[in-house]
Amino acid sequence: MAHELPPLPYDYAALEPVIDSQTMKLHHDMHHAAYVKNLNAAIEKHPELASKSAEDLVRGINTVPEDIRGAVRNNGGGHVNHSMFWKIMKPQGGGAPAGKLADAIKSTFGDLKTFQEKFNDAGVKQFGSGWAWLTSNKGALAISSTANQDNPMTQGLYPVMGNDVWEHAYYLKYQNRRAEYLTAWWNAVNWEEVARRYDASLK
């Protein structure tokens, strides 16, 4: 089964003014599509991997044959990361989380504002391309960042949410003002989906 580009769950312009429609179109239709295409091309060389999900491939990256490991790490990671990214945003998003996730954020970071500041800081300080993450290890929350399309699953962690700090995610609107993008992004967050992912991390 070839990996497929998931449709955006909303219109290209739905996240404006946080993310402009041109950025969404390029990001989804060109960048994410390229990760899917390149992942499929790599898997063709090892048909025995065709039945594995992209998540399984990324989680078990060290078991992927060496000749395609780099391609799967980069493109499988890109596919998994972006498939999550579109879902954890929504039109008229933002606000605050509720339930178990809210409780975990409060007990780990003190309050939502402190968590957001620390998360943004991880994104600002990620040198070059990469992601800022909130991860769960059986419910224990932590903030981290990874380079390129690396995913915390390779370290046995569950990615509850992540923000893309590759320049293609924000440059058309924010240019080199990554911190401004990171701050604005909270107004597009789909907390219900993030909470669902946190609940899944507990299982």
ROSE-4610 file (N, C-alpha, C; in Angstrom, 1 decimal, always signed):
// ROSE-4610
residu = [M/M/M/A/A/A/H/H/H/E/E/E/L/L/L/P/P/P/P/P/P/L/L/L/P/P/P/Y/Y/Y/D/D/D/Y/Y/Y/A/A/A/A/A/A/L/L/L/E/E/E/P/P/P/V/V/V/I/I/I/D/D/D/S/S/S/Q/Q/Q/T/T/T/M/M/M/K/K/K/L/L/L/H/H/H/H/H/H/D/D/D/M/M/M/H/H/H/H/H/H/A/A/A/A/A/A/Y/Y/Y/V/V/V/K/K/K/N/N/N/L/L/L/N/N/N/A/A/A/A/A/A/I/I/I/E/E/E/K/K/K/H/H/H/P/P/P/E/E/E/L/L/L/A/A/A/S/S/S/K/K/K/S/S/S/A/A/A/E/E/E/D/D/D/L/L/L/V/V/V/R/R/R/G/G/G/I/I/I/N/N/N/T/T/T/V/V/V/P/P/P/E/E/E/D/D/D/I/I/I/R/R/R/G/G/G/A/A/A/V/V/V/R/R/R/N/N/N/N/N/N/G/G/G/G/G/G/G/G/G/H/H/H/V/V/V/N/N/N/H/H/H/S/S/S/M/M/M/F/F/F/W/W/W/K/K/K/I/I/I/M/M/M/K/K/K/P/P/P/Q/Q/Q/G/G/G/G/G/G/G/G/G/A/A/A/P/P/P/A/A/A/G/G/G/K/K/K/L/L/L/A/A/A/D/D/D/A/A/A/I/I/I/K/K/K/S/S/S/T/T/T/F/F/F/G/G/G/D/D/D/L/L/L/K/K/K/T/T/T/F/F/F/Q/Q/Q/E/E/E/K/K/K/F/F/F/N/N/N/D/D/D/A/A/A/G/G/G/V/V/V/K/K/K/Q/Q/Q/F/F/F/G/G/G/S/S/S/G/G/G/W/W/W/A/A/A/W/W/W/L/L/L/T/T/T/S/S/S/N/N/N/K/K/K/G/G/G/A/A/A/L/L/L/A/A/A/I/I/I/S/S/S/S/S/S/T/T/T/A/A/A/N/N/N/Q/Q/Q/D/D/D/N/N/N/P/P/P/M/M/M/T/T/T/Q/Q/Q/G/G/G/L/L/L/Y/Y/Y/P/P/P/V/V/V/M/M/M/G/G/G/N/N/N/D/D/D/V/V/V/W/W/W/E/E/E/H/H/H/A/A/A/Y/Y/Y/Y/Y/Y/L/L/L/K/K/K/Y/Y/Y/Q/Q/Q/N/N/N/R/R/R/R/R/R/A/A/A/E/E/E/Y/Y/Y/L/L/L/T/T/T/A/A/A/W/W/W/W/W/W/N/N/N/A/A/A/V/V/V/N/N/N/W/W/W/E/E/E/E/E/E/V/V/V/A/A/A/R/R/R/R/R/R/Y/Y/Y/D/D/D/A/A/A/S/S/S/L/L/L/K/K/K]
num = [1/1/1/2/2/2/3/3/3/4/4/4/5/5/5/6/6/6/7/7/7/8/8/8/9/9/9/10/10/10/11/11/11/12/12/12/13/13/13/14/14/14/15/15/15/16/16/16/17/17/17/18/18/18/19/19/19/20/20/20/21/21/21/22/22/22/23/23/23/24/24/24/25/25/25/26/26/26/27/27/27/28/28/28/29/29/29/30/30/30/31/31/31/32/32/32/33/33/33/34/34/34/35/35/35/36/36/36/37/37/37/38/38/38/39/39/39/40/40/40/41/41/41/42/42/42/43/43/43/44/44/44/45/45/45/46/46/46/47/47/47/48/48/48/49/49/49/50/50/50/51/51/51/52/52/52/53/53/53/54/54/54/55/55/55/56/56/56/57/57/57/58/58/58/59/59/59/60/60/60/61/61/61/62/62/62/63/63/63/64/64/64/65/65/65/66/66/66/67/67/67/68/68/68/69/69/69/70/70/70/71/71/71/72/72/72/73/73/73/74/74/74/75/75/75/76/76/76/77/77/77/78/78/78/79/79/79/80/80/80/81/81/81/82/82/82/83/83/83/84/84/84/85/85/85/86/86/86/87/87/87/88/88/88/89/89/89/90/90/90/91/91/91/92/92/92/93/93/93/94/94/94/95/95/95/96/96/96/97/97/97/98/98/98/99/99/99/100/100/100/101/101/101/102/102/102/103/103/103/104/104/104/105/105/105/106/106/106/107/107/107/108/108/108/109/109/109/110/110/110/111/111/111/112/112/112/113/113/113/114/114/114/115/115/115/116/116/116/117/117/117/118/118/118/119/119/119/120/120/120/121/121/121/122/122/122/123/123/123/124/124/124/125/125/125/126/126/126/127/127/127/128/128/128/129/129/129/130/130/130/131/131/131/132/132/132/133/133/133/134/134/134/135/135/135/136/136/136/137/137/137/138/138/138/139/139/139/140/140/140/141/141/141/142/142/142/143/143/143/144/144/144/145/145/145/146/146/146/147/147/147/148/148/148/149/149/149/150/150/150/151/151/151/152/152/152/153/153/153/154/154/154/155/155/155/156/156/156/157/157/157/158/158/158/159/159/159/160/160/160/161/161/161/162/162/162/163/163/163/164/164/164/165/165/165/166/166/166/167/167/167/168/168/168/169/169/169/170/170/170/171/171/171/172/172/172/173/173/173/174/174/174/175/175/175/176/176/176/177/177/177/178/178/178/179/179/179/180/180/180/181/181/181/182/182/182/183/183/183/184/184/184/185/185/185/186/186/186/187/187/187/188/188/188/189/189/189/190/190/190/191/191/191/192/192/192/193/193/193/194/194/194/195/195/195/196/196/196/197/197/197/198/198/198/199/199/199/200/200/200/201/201/201/202/202/202/203/203/203]
x = [+0.9/+0.0/+0.9/+0.8/+1.5/+1.0/+2.0/+1.6/+1.0/+0.0/-0.8/-0.8/-0.9/-1.0/-2.4/-2.5/-3.8/-4.4/-5.7/-6.2/-6.1/-6.0/-6.1/-7.5/-7.6/-8.9/-9.7/-9.2/-9.9/-9.3/-9.9/-9.5/-8.1/-7.4/-6.1/-6.1/-7.1/-7.2/-7.8/-8.1/-8.9/-8.1/-6.8/-6.0/-5.5/-6.0/-5.6/-6.3/-5.6/-4.4/-3.1/-3.3/-2.1/-1.2/-1.7/-1.0/-1.7/-1.0/-1.6/-1.9/-2.8/-3.3/-2.1/-1.3/-0.2/+0.8/+1.1/+2.0/+1.4/+0.1/-0.6/-0.6/-0.8/-0.9/+0.5/+1.5/+2.9/+3.3/+3.0/+3.4/+2.8/+1.5/+0.8/+1.0/+0.7/+0.7/+2.1/+3.1/+4.4/+5.3/+5.5/+6.4/+6.0/+4.8/+4.3/+4.2/+3.7/+3.5/+4.9/+5.9/+7.2/+7.7/+7.5/+7.9/+7.2/+5.9/+5.2/+5.7/+6.0/+6.5/+7.9/+8.7/+10.1/+10.1/+9.2/+9.0/+8.6/+7.6/+7.2/+8.3/+9.1/+10.2/+11.3/+11.5/+12.5/+11.9/+10.6/+10.0/+10.0/+9.9/+9.9/+11.1/+12.2/+13.5/+13.4/+12.5/+12.3/+10.9/+10.3/+8.8/+8.4/+9.3/+8.9/+8.4/+8.7/+8.3/+7.0/+6.4/+5.2/+4.0/+4.0/+2.8/+2.9/+4.1/+4.3/+3.7/+3.1/+2.7/+3.9/+3.7/+4.8/+5.3/+4.3/+4.7/+5.5/+5.2/+6.0/+7.4/+7.5/+8.8/+9.7/+9.1/+9.8/+10.2/+9.2/+9.5/+10.6/+10.6/+11.7/+12.8/+13.1/+14.1/+15.4/+15.8/+17.1/+17.0/+15.8/+15.6/+15.4/+15.3/+15.1/+16.4/+16.4/+17.7/+18.5/+19.8/+20.7/+20.7/+20.5/+20.5/+19.4/+18.3/+17.1/+16.8/+17.6/+17.3/+17.3/+18.2/+18.2/+17.0/+16.6/+15.5/+14.2/+14.1/+12.9/+12.8/+14.0/+14.1/+13.6/+14.1/+13.7/+12.3/+12.0/+10.7/+9.6/+9.8/+8.8/+8.5/+9.6/+9.4/+8.6/+9.0/+8.2/+6.7/+6.4/+5.1/+4.3/+4.9/+4.3/+4.1/+5.2/+5.1/+4.0/+3.9/+2.9/+1.5/+1.4/+0.0/-0.5/+0.3/-0.1/-0.3/+0.6/+0.6/-0.8/-1.3/-2.5/-3.7/-3.7/-4.8/-4.8/-3.6/-3.5/-3.7/-4.2/-4.6/-6.0/-6.7/-8.1/-8.4/-9.4/-9.9/-10.5/-10.2/-10.7/-10.2/-9.0/-8.4/-7.9/-7.0/-6.5/-7.3/-7.2/-7.8/-6.9/-7.5/-6.8/-7.2/-6.3/-6.7/-7.6/-8.2/-9.1/-8.7/-9.3/-9.2/-7.8/-7.5/-6.2/-5.0/-5.1/-4.0/-3.7/-4.8/-4.7/-4.0/-4.5/-4.0/-2.5/-2.1/-0.7/+0.2/-0.3/+0.5/+0.6/-0.4/-0.3/+0.6/+0.6/+1.4/+2.9/+3.1/+4.5/+5.1/+4.4/+4.9/+4.4/+3.4/+2.9/+1.6/+1.6/+0.5/+0.7/-0.4/-0.4/+0.6/+0.6/+1.5/+3.0/+3.4/+4.7/+5.1/+4.1/+4.4/+4.6/+3.7/+3.8/+5.1/+5.6/+6.8/+8.0/+8.0/+9.1/+9.0/+7.8/+7.7/+8.2/+7.8/+8.3/+9.8/+10.3/+11.8/+12.5/+11.9/+12.5/+12.5/+11.4/+11.3/+12.3/+12.4/+13.3/+14.7/+15.1/+16.5/+16.9/+15.9/+16.2/+17.0/+18.3/+19.1/+18.8/+18.5/+18.2/+16.8/+16.6/+15.3/+15.0/+13.7/+13.3/+12.0/+11.7/+10.4/+10.6/+9.6/+9.5/+8.4/+8.6/+7.7/+7.3/+6.0/+5.6/+5.4/+6.2/+6.1/+5.6/+5.1/+4.6/+5.4/+5.8/+6.4/+5.5/+4.5/+3.4/+2.8/+2.5/+1.8/+2.7/+4.0/+5.0/+5.3/+5.1/+5.3/+6.7/+7.2/+8.5/+8.5/+9.3/+9.4/+10.8/+10.9/+12.2/+12.1/+13.2/+13.2/+14.0/+13.8/+14.5/+14.9/+16.0/+16.4/+15.7/+15.6/+15.0/+13.6/+13.4/+12.1/+12.2/+13.2/+13.3/+12.0/+11.6/+10.4/+10.7/+10.2/+10.5/+10.2/+9.4/+9.1/+10.3/+11.4/+12.6/+13.3/+12.9/+13.5/+12.5/+11.5/+10.5/+9.5/+9.4/+8.5/+7.3/+6.2/+4.9/+4.8/+4.8/+4.6/+3.2/+2.9/+1.6/+1.2/+2.2/+2.0/+3.4/+3.4/+4.7/+4.4/+5.4/+5.3/+6.4/+6.1/+7.1/+7.9/+9.2/+10.0/+10.9/+10.6/+11.3/+10.8/+11.7/+11.4/+10.1/+10.0/+8.8/+7.5/+7.5/+6.3/+5.8/+6.7/+6.3/+6.9/+7.9/+8.7/+7.9/+6.9/+6.2/+5.5/+5.1/+4.3/+5.2/+6.1/+6.9/+8.3/+8.8/+10.2/+11.1/+12.0/+12.9/+12.5/+11.2/+10.6/+10.0/+10.8/+10.3/+9.6/+10.1/+9.4/+8.0/+7.8/+6.5/+5.5/+6.0/+5.2/+4.9/+5.8/+5.6/+4.5/+4.6/+3.6/+2.2/+2.1/+0.8/+0.2/+1.1/+0.6/-0.4/-0.3/-1.2/-2.7/-2.9/-4.2/-4.9/-4.1/-4.6/-4.6/-4.2/-4.1/-5.4/-5.6/-6.8/-6.5/-6.9/-6.6/-7.3/-8.5/-9.2/-8.4/-7.8/-6.9/-5.7/-5.1/-3.9/-4.2/-5.4/-5.8/-6.1/-6.6/-6.9/-5.5/-4.5/-3.2/-2.6/-2.8/-2.3/-2.9/-4.3/-5.0/-4.4/-4.2/-3.6/-2.2/-1.5/-0.2/-0.2/-1.3/-1.5/-1.8/-2.1/-2.5/-1.3]
y = [-1.2/+0.0/+1.2/+2.0/+3.3/+4.3/+5.0/+6.1/+7.2/+7.8/+8.9/+10.2/+11.3/+12.6/+12.8/+13.0/+13.3/+14.6/+14.7/+16.1/+17.0/+18.3/+19.3/+19.2/+19.2/+19.2/+20.5/+21.5/+22.8/+23.4/+24.6/+25.3/+25.9/+26.2/+26.8/+28.1/+28.9/+30.2/+30.1/+28.9/+28.8/+29.3/+29.2/+29.6/+31.1/+31.8/+33.2/+33.9/+35.0/+35.6/+34.9/+33.8/+33.2/+32.6/+31.9/+31.3/+31.6/+32.2/+32.7/+31.5/+31.7/+30.6/+30.2/+31.1/+30.7/+29.8/+30.1/+29.2/+27.8/+27.8/+26.5/+25.7/+26.3/+25.6/+25.0/+25.8/+25.4/+24.3/+24.5/+23.6/+22.2/+22.2/+20.9/+20.3/+21.0/+20.5/+20.2/+20.9/+20.8/+20.0/+20.6/+20.0/+18.7/+18.6/+17.4/+16.3/+16.7/+15.8/+15.2/+16.0/+15.5/+14.5/+14.7/+13.7/+12.4/+12.4/+11.2/+10.5/+11.3/+10.7/+10.1/+10.8/+10.3/+9.1/+9.0/+7.9/+6.6/+6.8/+5.7/+5.2/+6.1/+5.7/+4.9/+5.3/+4.5/+3.1/+3.0/+1.8/+0.8/+1.3/+0.4/-0.5/+0.0/-0.8/-1.9/-1.9/-2.9/-3.2/-4.0/-4.3/-4.9/-5.5/-6.1/-5.1/-3.8/-2.7/-2.1/-2.6/-1.9/-2.0/-3.0/-3.1/-2.3/-1.7/-0.9/+0.5/+1.0/+2.4/+3.3/+4.6/+5.6/+5.7/+5.6/+5.7/+4.5/+3.3/+2.1/+2.2/+2.8/+2.9/+3.9/+5.0/+6.0/+5.5/+4.9/+4.3/+3.3/+2.5/+1.5/+1.8/+3.1/+3.6/+2.8/+2.3/+1.6/+0.2/-0.3/-1.6/-1.5/-0.2/+0.0/-0.3/-1.0/-1.3/+0.0/-0.1/+1.0/+1.8/+1.2/+1.9/+2.9/+2.7/+3.6/+4.3/+4.0/+4.5/+6.1/+6.7/+8.2/+8.7/+8.1/+8.6/+8.4/+7.3/+7.0/+7.9/+8.1/+9.0/+10.4/+10.9/+12.3/+12.4/+11.5/+11.6/+11.0/+9.8/+9.2/+10.2/+10.7/+11.7/+12.9/+13.4/+14.6/+14.2/+13.0/+12.6/+12.5/+11.8/+11.7/+13.0/+13.9/+15.2/+16.0/+16.1/+17.0/+16.4/+15.1/+14.5/+14.9/+15.0/+15.5/+17.0/+17.7/+19.2/+19.7/+19.2/+19.8/+19.5/+18.4/+18.1/+18.9/+19.3/+20.0/+21.5/+21.9/+23.3/+23.3/+24.4/+24.5/+26.0/+26.3/+27.7/+28.1/+29.4/+29.9/+29.0/+28.6/+27.8/+28.6/+28.1/+28.8/+28.5/+29.5/+29.3/+28.5/+27.6/+26.8/+25.3/+24.4/+23.0/+22.8/+21.6/+21.2/+19.7/+19.3/+17.9/+17.5/+16.2/+15.6/+16.4/+16.9/+17.6/+18.9/+19.6/+20.9/+20.6/+19.5/+19.2/+18.9/+18.1/+17.7/+18.9/+19.8/+21.1/+21.9/+22.0/+22.8/+22.2/+20.9/+20.2/+20.2/+20.2/+20.1/+21.5/+22.5/+23.8/+24.9/+24.7/+25.7/+26.3/+26.8/+27.3/+27.3/+27.6/+27.5/+28.5/+29.7/+30.8/+30.4/+29.8/+29.4/+28.3/+27.3/+26.3/+26.8/+27.8/+28.3/+29.1/+29.8/+30.5/+29.5/+28.4/+27.4/+26.7/+26.4/+25.8/+26.7/+28.0/+28.9/+29.1/+29.0/+29.2/+28.0/+26.8/+25.6/+25.8/+26.4/+26.6/+27.7/+28.8/+29.9/+29.4/+28.6/+28.1/+26.9/+26.3/+25.2/+25.8/+25.5/+26.1/+25.4/+26.3/+25.8/+25.2/+24.2/+23.6/+22.6/+22.5/+21.5/+21.7/+21.1/+21.2/+21.4/+22.1/+22.1/+21.2/+20.4/+19.4/+19.4/+19.0/+18.6/+17.1/+16.4/+14.9/+14.3/+13.1/+12.4/+11.1/+10.8/+9.5/+8.8/+8.1/+7.5/+8.6/+9.8/+10.9/+12.0/+11.7/+12.7/+13.6/+14.9/+15.8/+16.4/+16.7/+17.4/+18.2/+19.2/+20.0/+19.7/+19.6/+19.4/+19.9/+19.8/+20.2/+19.1/+19.0/+18.1/+18.8/+18.3/+18.9/+18.2/+19.0/+18.5/+17.9/+16.6/+16.0/+14.9/+14.9/+13.9/+14.0/+12.8/+12.7/+12.1/+12.6/+12.0/+10.5/+10.0/+8.5/+7.7/+8.2/+7.4/+7.3/+8.1/+8.1/+7.4/+6.8/+6.2/+7.1/+8.3/+9.3/+9.5/+9.9/+10.1/+11.6/+12.0/+13.5/+13.9/+14.7/+15.2/+16.3/+17.2/+18.3/+18.8/+19.4/+19.9/+21.1/+22.0/+23.1/+23.1/+23.3/+23.2/+24.6/+24.5/+25.8/+25.8/+24.9/+25.1/+26.4/+27.1/+28.4/+28.3/+27.2/+27.1/+27.2/+27.0/+27.0/+28.4/+29.4/+30.8/+31.9/+31.6/+32.7/+33.7/+33.2/+34.2/+35.3/+35.0/+36.0/+36.6/+35.8/+36.4/+36.6/+36.3/+36.4/+35.8/+36.5/+35.9/+36.1/+36.4/+36.7/+35.4/+34.4/+33.1/+33.2/+34.0/+34.2/+34.7/+35.6/+36.2/+35.1/+34.3/+33.1/+32.2/+31.9/+30.9/+31.5/+32.8/+33.4/+33.4/+33.7/+33.8/+32.4/+31.4/+30.0/+29.5/+29.9/+29.5/+29.8/+30.8/+31.2/+30.2/+29.3/+28.3/+26.9/+26.7/+25.4/+24.7/+23.5/+22.7/+21.9/+22.5/+21.8/+20.5/+20.3/+19.1/+17.9/+18.2/+17.1/+16.9/+17.9/+17.8/+17.0/+17.2/+16.5/+15.0/+14.8/+13.4/+12.7/+13.4/+12.7/+12.5/+13.4/+13.2/+11.9/+11.8/+10.7/+9.4/+9.4/+8.2/+7.9/+8.9/+8.6/+7.8/+7.9/+7.2/+5.7/+5.3/+3.9/+3.0]
z = [+0.0/+0.0/+0.0/-1.0/-1.1/+0.0/+0.5/+1.4/+0.6/+1.2/+0.5/+1.3/+0.5/+1.1/+1.7/+3.0/+3.5/+3.1/+2.9/+2.5/+3.7/+3.4/+4.5/+5.1/+6.5/+7.1/+7.0/+6.3/+6.2/+4.9/+4.6/+3.4/+3.6/+2.5/+2.5/+3.3/+3.2/+3.9/+5.3/+5.7/+7.0/+8.2/+8.2/+9.3/+9.3/+8.3/+8.3/+9.5/+10.1/+9.6/+10.2/+11.0/+11.6/+10.5/+9.6/+8.5/+7.2/+6.3/+5.0/+4.1/+3.2/+2.3/+1.3/+0.9/+0.0/+0.7/+1.9/+2.7/+2.9/+3.2/+3.4/+2.1/+1.0/-0.3/-0.6/-0.5/-0.8/+0.2/+1.5/+2.6/+2.4/+2.1/+2.0/+0.6/-0.4/-1.8/-2.4/-1.9/-2.5/-1.5/-0.3/+0.7/+1.2/+1.8/+2.3/+1.2/+0.1/-1.1/-1.5/-1.4/-1.8/-0.8/+0.5/+1.5/+1.2/+0.9/+0.6/-0.7/-1.7/-3.0/-2.7/-2.0/-1.7/-0.8/+0.1/+1.0/+0.2/-0.7/-1.5/-2.4/-2.9/-3.8/-3.0/-1.8/-1.0/-0.6/-0.3/+0.1/-1.1/-2.3/-3.5/-3.6/-3.0/-3.0/-2.0/-1.1/+0.0/+0.1/-0.8/-0.7/+0.6/+1.3/+2.6/+3.6/+3.3/+4.3/+3.8/+2.7/+2.2/+3.1/+4.0/+4.9/+6.1/+6.4/+7.6/+7.4/+8.5/+8.5/+8.6/+8.2/+8.3/+9.8/+10.7/+12.1/+12.6/+12.1/+12.4/+11.9/+10.7/+10.0/+10.8/+11.2/+12.0/+13.4/+14.0/+15.4/+15.4/+14.3/+14.2/+13.2/+13.2/+12.1/+12.1/+13.3/+13.3/+12.7/+12.5/+11.8/+10.3/+9.8/+8.4/+7.7/+6.5/+5.8/+5.6/+5.8/+5.8/+4.5/+3.4/+2.1/+1.9/+2.7/+2.6/+3.9/+5.0/+6.3/+6.3/+5.7/+5.7/+5.0/+3.9/+3.1/+3.9/+4.6/+5.4/+6.6/+7.2/+8.4/+8.0/+6.9/+6.5/+5.9/+5.0/+4.3/+5.1/+5.8/+6.6/+7.8/+8.4/+9.4/+9.0/+7.8/+7.2/+7.0/+6.6/+6.4/+7.7/+8.7/+10.0/+10.7/+10.7/+11.3/+10.8/+9.4/+8.8/+8.9/+8.9/+9.1/+10.4/+11.4/+12.8/+12.7/+12.1/+12.2/+11.7/+10.5/+10.0/+11.0/+11.7/+12.6/+13.9/+14.3/+15.6/+15.4/+14.2/+14.0/+13.5/+13.7/+13.2/+13.0/+12.2/+12.1/+13.5/+13.8/+15.1/+16.2/+16.2/+17.2/+18.4/+19.2/+20.3/+21.6/+22.5/+23.8/+24.7/+25.4/+26.4/+26.4/+26.8/+26.9/+28.1/+28.1/+29.2/+29.6/+30.7/+31.1/+31.5/+31.2/+31.7/+31.2/+29.9/+29.3/+30.1/+30.4/+31.1/+32.5/+33.1/+34.5/+34.4/+33.3/+33.2/+32.9/+32.1/+31.7/+33.0/+33.8/+35.0/+36.0/+36.2/+37.2/+36.7/+35.4/+34.9/+34.8/+34.3/+33.9/+34.8/+35.6/+36.5/+36.0/+34.7/+34.1/+32.5/+31.8/+30.3/+29.8/+30.3/+29.8/+29.9/+31.0/+31.2/+30.2/+30.1/+29.1/+27.7/+27.3/+25.9/+25.7/+26.8/+26.7/+26.5/+27.3/+27.2/+25.8/+25.3/+24.0/+22.9/+23.0/+22.0/+22.0/+23.2/+23.4/+22.7/+22.8/+22.2/+20.7/+20.2/+18.7/+18.2/+19.0/+18.6/+18.6/+19.6/+19.7/+18.9/+18.2/+17.3/+16.1/+16.0/+15.0/+13.6/+12.7/+11.3/+11.3/+10.4/+10.3/+11.3/+11.7/+12.7/+13.3/+14.5/+15.1/+16.6/+17.2/+18.7/+19.1/+20.2/+20.5/+22.0/+22.2/+23.6/+23.5/+24.3/+24.3/+25.6/+25.5/+26.6/+26.8/+28.0/+28.3/+29.3/+28.8/+29.7/+30.6/+30.0/+30.6/+31.2/+31.4/+31.8/+30.7/+30.8/+29.7/+29.7/+28.5/+28.4/+27.1/+27.0/+25.8/+25.2/+23.9/+23.3/+21.8/+21.1/+19.7/+19.0/+17.7/+16.9/+15.6/+15.0/+13.7/+12.5/+11.5/+10.2/+10.4/+10.0/+10.2/+11.2/+12.1/+13.1/+14.1/+14.5/+15.3/+16.7/+17.8/+19.1/+19.2/+18.3/+18.4/+18.3/+17.6/+17.5/+18.9/+19.8/+21.2/+22.2/+21.6/+22.5/+23.2/+22.7/+23.2/+22.3/+22.9/+22.1/+21.8/+20.6/+20.2/+20.4/+21.5/+21.8/+20.8/+20.6/+19.6/+19.2/+18.0/+17.5/+16.6/+16.6/+15.7/+14.7/+13.5/+12.4/+12.3/+12.5/+12.5/+11.2/+10.2/+8.9/+8.4/+7.6/+7.1/+6.2/+5.5/+4.5/+5.3/+6.6/+7.4/+7.7/+7.6/+8.0/+7.2/+6.3/+5.8/+4.9/+4.2/+3.3/+4.1/+5.3/+6.1/+7.1/+7.8/+8.9/+8.6/+7.4/+7.0/+8.1/+8.7/+9.6/+11.1/+11.3/+12.6/+13.1/+13.4/+13.8/+15.1/+16.1/+17.4/+17.2/+16.3/+16.0/+15.5/+14.6/+14.1/+15.3/+16.1/+17.2/+18.1/+18.4/+19.3/+18.7/+17.4/+16.7/+16.5/+16.4/+16.1/+17.1/+18.4/+19.4/+19.1/+18.3/+17.9/+16.9/+16.4/+15.4/+16.0/+17.3/+17.9/+18.1/+17.7/+18.0/+19.3/+20.4/+21.7/+21.9/+21.2/+21.3/+20.7/+19.6/+19.0/+19.8/+20.3/+21.2/+22.4/+23.0/+24.2/+23.8/+22.6/+22.2/+22.1/+21.5/+21.4/+22.8/+23.7/+25.1/+25.7/+25.5/+26.1/+25.4/+24.1/+23.4/+24.0/+24.4/+25.0/+26.3/+27.0/+28.3/+28.1/+26.9/+26.7/+26.4]
